[in-house]
Amino acid sequence: MSAHEATDGNQTPLSQLDGLVEPFVRELGLTLEGDDTSPWSRTKAVLRLSPERGARALHEEFSALRRCLVDAAEVLGGGDWEKERINRAVDEAVDSAVALLQRLRDSRVEGPRVPFGGLVVEYFERASRVRHVPPGSRDGRTAMH
């Protein structure tokens, strides 16, 4: 997958965390089983950082992930210990991702306190030049049958 994926006004932009959530949750599960190292540092995935969307978008995506994880822990009978581990792991992840985003903007900025274990790419968003025509609609071209 290219870091230069195009979106247009009618498409929802790709989440910066797509492809990253499942490996992160897997590593978080190991933490809940007793592994003391950072699940964020163990996560092997691609983190897309979008300077255009900025830190606010990262906070929103990680906030949605946090809500899902804490809700799942509650449904599965997790207690305060599990919720604290989940919150700590997500805090590390969001702090690291924001620090990496800031470093993209200014290489003099210090890197994250907790390193990310995967690949970080700068995600460029640009308007699509391809005209999307809904199936079944006429676009002015003659159909060949």
Disulfide bonds with the S-S distance in Angstrom:
none
